[in-house]
Amino acid sequence: MFSHIMVGTNDLARSKKFYDATFGALGAKPGTEDTAKGRLIYSHNGGRYIVTKPIDGQPACHANGGTIGIAMDSPEQVDAWHKAGVAAGGKSIEDPPGVRGGTMYLAYLRDPDGNKLCALHRLPAK
């Protein structure tokens, strides 16, 4: 359904540090910088995630009520993603990483610009 996800930033260098760390925890390569357009581009497992300075020149802000979910291969990968994100300037939000609803292992972060991210691993049926 999705071709890509794009979020805004007010500081590309700060975002690169955060997203290189969190996506690096998943085995992704560091973001490619498109300095002409003021963007970072991440490609991994067929997905594309772009971080950009707003085209309209206004400050970037996060979506109130919006969450970007990122699929994970295991609870350990969720934990590694969360740890890398906090160490790289993200903010842990909601409950600590763990099982929710008996069927999902989740962790939540806000990136340095306030975008809400969720790492999600679906647990096998019992």
C-alpha positions in Angstrom: 0.0 0.0 0.0 2.8 2.5 0.8 5.5 3.6 -1.6 7.4 5.7 1.0 7.1 7.6 4.2 8.4 11.2 4.6 8.8 13.2 7.7 10.0 16.7 8.3 13.0 17.9 10.2 14.5 21.2 11.3 18.0 19.7 11.6 19.3 17.2 9.0 22.5 16.4 10.9 20.6 15.6 14.1 18.1 13.5 12.2 20.9 11.6 10.4 22.4 10.7 13.7 19.1 9.4 15.0 17.9 7.5 11.9 21.4 6.1 11.1 21.4 4.6 14.6 17.8 3.3 14.7 17.8 1.9 11.1 21.3 0.7 11.7 20.0 -1.4 14.5 17.9 -3.2 11.8 20.8 -3.8 9.5 20.1 -0.8 7.2 22.8 1.3 5.7 23.2 5.0 6.7 21.0 7.4 4.9 21.9 8.9 1.6 22.1 12.7 1.7 20.5 14.7 -1.1 21.9 18.1 -0.1 20.4 19.9 -3.1 16.9 19.1 -1.8 17.8 19.0 1.9 16.8 15.3 2.4 18.0 12.0 3.8 16.9 8.8 2.1 16.8 5.4 3.7 16.1 2.2 1.8 15.8 -1.1 3.5 13.8 -4.4 2.8 11.9 -2.7 0.0 10.8 0.3 2.0 11.9 3.9 1.6 11.9 6.4 4.5 12.7 10.1 3.7 13.6 12.9 6.1 13.3 16.3 4.6 13.3 20.0 5.4 9.8 21.3 4.6 9.5 22.4 1.0 7.4 25.4 2.0 10.2 26.8 4.1 8.1 26.7 7.3 9.4 24.8 10.4 8.8 21.1 10.5 6.4 19.8 13.1 5.1 16.3 14.0 1.6 15.0 13.3 -0.6 15.1 16.4 -2.1 11.7 16.6 0.1 10.3 13.9 2.4 7.2 14.4 4.8 5.6 12.0 5.0 1.8 12.5 8.2 0.0 11.6 8.1 -3.8 11.3 10.7 -5.7 13.3 11.9 -9.3 13.0 12.1 -10.1 16.8 11.6 -8.6 20.3 15.4 -8.4 20.5 15.4 -6.2 17.3 12.7 -4.0 18.9 14.8 -3.6 22.0 18.0 -2.8 19.9 16.1 -0.2 17.9 14.7 1.5 21.0 18.1 1.5 22.8 19.8 3.0 19.7 17.1 5.6 19.3 17.4 6.8 22.9 21.2 6.9 22.7 20.9 9.0 19.5 18.7 11.7 20.9 15.2 10.1 20.7 12.8 10.1 23.6 11.2 7.0 24.9 7.5 7.4 25.3 4.5 5.5 26.5 5.3 2.2 28.3 8.7 0.5 28.2 9.3 -1.9 25.3 7.2 -5.0 25.8 4.2 -7.2 25.0 0.9 -5.4 24.4 -2.4 -7.1 23.9 -0.8 -10.5 24.1 0.1 -10.5 20.4 2.6 -7.7 19.8 6.0 -6.7 21.1 6.2 -2.9 20.8 8.4 0.1 21.6 7.7 3.8 21.1 10.0 6.7 20.5 9.8 10.3 19.4 12.5 11.3 17.0 14.4 14.6 17.7 11.7 16.5 15.8 8.8 14.9 17.7 7.6 12.4 15.1 6.1 9.4 16.9 7.6 6.0 15.9 6.6 2.5 16.8 8.7 -0.6 16.5 6.4 -3.6 16.2 7.0 -7.4 16.1 3.9 -9.6 15.9 4.3 -12.6 18.2 3.6 -16.1 16.9 0.1 -17.5 17.8 0.1 -19.7 20.8 
